[in-house]
Amino acid sequence: MSWVLWLKALHIVAVIAWMAGLLYLPRLMVYHAEAERGSAQSETFKVMERRLMQVIMNPAMAVVWITGPLLAWAMGLYVDRWFWAKVALVVGLSWFHGQLSVWSKAFAADQNTKDGKFFRLVNEVPTLLMIGIVILVVVKPF
């Protein structure tokens, strides 16, 4: 069973990396939305957003989606109702990740139509989902 512990450790590391990106990218977008299009600052944000998504967030999400189901199978969690509620919230995080990708591509093409206030608001979404996930995993309320 030691392989399960290694798998769990890898899953946790991937979750931390993914969450870091999900929390940081919308904050970058707040500042990017307030930067003048075509400015050096805007171009720097484009590079930062692309690298964060491609180098950290996409690989971390992939590892989460690979290790999570493997852990559920190895530990027999797929029969627990709290687990399926958690999966629903992780699907929500994945949808949010996809939205961040769409918005990042709009910024890269200088076609963003959303303001800093919008990105400040959506910056709270991953936090709320994360709170729900942590409660489900630790408390297992049902």
C-alpha positions, 0 to 999 in steps of 0.5 A: 500500500506504500504506492497509495501514499506516494500517489496521495502525495503526488495528488496533494502536490498537484492540487497545491500547484493547480490551486496556486495558479487558479488563485493567481491567474485571475489576480494577474488578469485584474492588473492586465485589464487595467493596463493599456493595450499594447503597452510593455506592461500588457505584453509582460502580463501576456507572457506571465499568463501564458507561462502560468497556464502552460507550465504550471496549471495545465500539467497540475490539473492533468495530474490531479485528474489522473491521480484522483480517480486512481486514489478513489479506486485504490481506496474504495472512495467511489462508493462514498456520497461525499466523494461524488460531491467533491468530484462535482466541485472539482469539475467546477474548478476544471470549468473555471480553469477552462474559463481562465484559458478563454480569458487568457486567450482574449488578453493575448489577442488584445480582445479582452472586454472585461474590466478589473472589477470582473476579475476581482469578483471571479477571483473568489470562485476557486476559493469558495470551491476549495473550501467546499472540497476541503470540508468534504474531504476532511469532515466527510459530512455524508 
